[in-house]
């Protein structure tokens, strides 16, 4: 076994995980068949920029399905809170005498 093959999925000295290269063009992002990791990254980036409407595909299976469901629940909760906050902050002030 060569060193490059052994290095895949090992931790680098800086703590990052070495990922295997994408060998099949169908698995590359933007070709309509993005692997779960790319979909998750895209969704997390959208949430971090304030887009709480993003949801992950419900076509996942196994452990990926559970991660997607948890992400979607968190995104939906954040979206509800953002809408409630907007409603409260845009409401006219109540004057009391």
Helices and strands as residue ranges (DSSP letters): H 3-7, G 25-27, H 36-48, H 62-90
